């Protein structure tokens, strides 16, 4: 088998969208499975919208996900440059070849003339196709006009009969009628190539063997095959993955929540959770299984497993996955990842690192995103100044609430060692003495110590808070009830 060479070729006009991240992941997995080459190429020929900030954002997003590339703007130079804006001499060479061979031509039609053609097509109720009025213009005449200072576009000569067959590794053979094509533009009047031309030249000159990309590019493929044929180049194998739709099956957009890798990172998602989730958006190994590491995905991944049907975005499933990875990671990592948050910076300055690690070990299996960490550990690091309203009604307004909390205060004061198992044993014995259920002591104590009705195990919470802090909060709650 020839060496596999695949590429991820985003346009740096915005953030790294999850659709692009999934395309990158599929290409990366394919390359790693076959011990091939994963190329990163920046398609920045849209000079008005492409920015260096977006370019850096894409690189940083891929690095955060752990999708390393073998060749790219900052690595390898065998087939570079890897930014389209730096490849203009390469495109010019191929454009000259097509002009010389008579397979492309200069077009001098003005915007006004083209608009008149479109208006005529509308009036005749037919689809617009460029008339080809410059198609028969001789090269000598075209060059003479260029010398006069005119700036033409370059159009390719497209067939108007027959079909173009796209052999797709996911969708099978897909036919396109050539009658739908016109002599489309392959270079603009400023000399910059259009997308379809640049992508063909780049993929051919970078020896790309497989083009794995989103379904939205399928309609571009007939044009690209025509360019391959005109240049006498062998096209790569194509595979078009299904679209990603919103839960209501509309086009995924900002109104459905976070849609970029950077947004998910900033909202507290882990890279391994996002990668796991993206892998299952339109791909399946055939197993009834949701949780995969990258190392497990590499040998299992295949194009045969990619569905032709659209994938539906499900933030709840991603959040569940994220919670799983958080609960199975270590507290040291949580602390490092969340240390840039303002609350966490304060806690790190006020408390020993070992204390915060102990707290995170306790609450970790209750956290779904890293952004929940400050809220989840707040009562370990800040005084309790308010109590859950429903909890107050249920636990503090009982006639024996003060008696119960005073009995717990007595336990806290007299416990020989302030350890979870000892505290639990003493509290349960006290409940028996008072002829109460243990829960009747546990719930008001939890509310007094945390201000909440839902926390990790009470006795573990008490051990971490320590005897002094527990006494202070229990007495404060008694005062609150009596006031």
Residue, then its C-alpha position, 0 to 999 in steps of 0.5 A: x500500500x502506498x504511503x497514506x497522506x491526508x490533510x486538514x486544510x481549514x480557512x483561518x477566518x474564524x475559530x476552530x469549529x467542532x465540524x472542522x475539529x471532527x474532520x481533523x480528528x478523522x484525518x488524524x486517526x486515518x493517518x495514525x492507523x496506517x502509519x501515514x502523514x497528517x498534513x496541516x495546511x492553512x487555506x488563507x487565500x480569502x485575504x479580507x477575512x483571513x487573520x493571523x489570530x485565527x491561524x494561531x487559534x486553529x493551531x492552538x486548538x489542535x494542540x489542545x486536542x492533542x492532534x499533532x501534525x507531521x507537516x504544516x506551517x511550523x513543521x516540515x518543508x518537503x511539500x511546503x509552504x503550507x499556507x496558500x498565501x505563500x504558494x502563489x508562484x506554484x499556482x501561477x505555474x499551473x495556471x500558465x500550463x492550462x492557458x498554454x494548453x487551451x484548457x483555460x482562458x482569460x475572461x474580460x467580462x465586466x461585472x455589469x455584463x455578467x449582471x446583464x446575463x444573470x438578469x436575462x436568465x432570470x427573465x427567461x426563468x432558467x438557471x444562470x450559466x456563464x455564456x462563455x463569450x470570452x471562450x473563443x478569444x485568441x491568446x494573442x488578443x487576450x495578452x494584448x488586452x492585458x498589456x493595455x492594463x486590463x485585469x481578467x479572471x481565468x476560467x476553465x473550459x468545462x464540458x456541457x454534456x455527459x456526467x462526472x462520476x465521483x467515487x466516494x469511499x463513504x457514499x459510493x458512486x455519485x453522479x453529477x451532470x456536466x450540464x450544470x457546470x459552466x466555465x467557472x473561475x479558477x483565478x480572480x482578477x487580482x491573481x489569487x486562485x479560487x478555492x477549487x483550483x488552489x485545493x487541487x494544486x495543493x493536494x496534488x503537489x503535496x501528494x495527498x492520497x485521501x481527502x477526508x472532508x465534510x459532506x458540504x464539499x461533495x458538490x465541489x468535487x466535480x469541478x475539482x475532478x475537471x481541474x485534475x483532468x485538465x492538469x493531467x494529475x491523478x486525483x486522490x480518493x475522496x471520502x465525504x463525512x456526514x454533516x453535524x446538525x443541531x438537536x432540532x436537525x437545523x444547521x448547527x449555529x451559535x444559538x445552540x451553544x458552544x460550537x468552537x473548540x476554544x469555547x468548549x475549552x473555556x467552558x471547562x470541557x476536557x480535550x479527551x472528552x471532546x475528542x471522544x464525543x467528536x469521534x462518535x459524531x457520525x462514526x461507529x466501530x460497530x460496538x455498543x460503546x461510548x467511551x474511547x481513548x485516542x489510543x483505542x480509536x486508532x486501530x478501530x477507526x475506518x472509513x467504513x464506519x462513517x455514516x452517510x446520515x447526518x450526525x446530531x449534536x447532543x451537548x448532554x452526552x458530551x457533558x456526561x462524557x466530560x463528567x466521566x473523564x473528570x471523575x477518572x482524572x486526578x485532582x492535581x490536573x483539575x487544580x492546574x486546569x482551573x487555576x486561571x479562574x479568579x475564584x481558584x486563584x483566591x483559594x490557592x492564595x488562601x489555602x495550602x495546595x494539599x487542602x485543595x487537592x483533598x477537597x477536589x478528590x472528594x467532589x471530583x465525581x460530582x463535577x461535570x465541567x471544570x467551570x463547576x469546580x469553584x462553585x463545588x468547593x466554595x463552602x470548603x473555602x468560604x464562610x457559609x453566609x446563607x442557607x438553601x431556602x427549602x433546606x431551612x424549611x425542611x430541616x431548620x424549622x423543626x421544633x427539635x432542630x436546635x437540640x439536634x445541632x447542639x447534640x452534633x456540636x457535642x459530638x464534634x467537641x468530644x470526638x477523640x480523633x476528628x476522622x470521618x469513620x469516628x464522627x459517623x460512628x458517634x453520630x449514629x450512636x447519638x441518633x439511636x440515643x435520641x430515638x431518631x433516624x441518622x438522617x434526621x441528624x445528618x441533613x441539618x448538619x449538612x445544611x449548617x456546614x455547607x449551606x446546601x442540601x446536597x454535598x458529598x458524604x457528610x462525614x468526609x466533608x466534616x473531616x476535611x473542614x476540620x473540628x474548629x470550622x465545623x464547630x464555628x458553623x454549627x454554632x452559627x446555624x444554631x444562632x440563625x435558627x434561634x434568631 
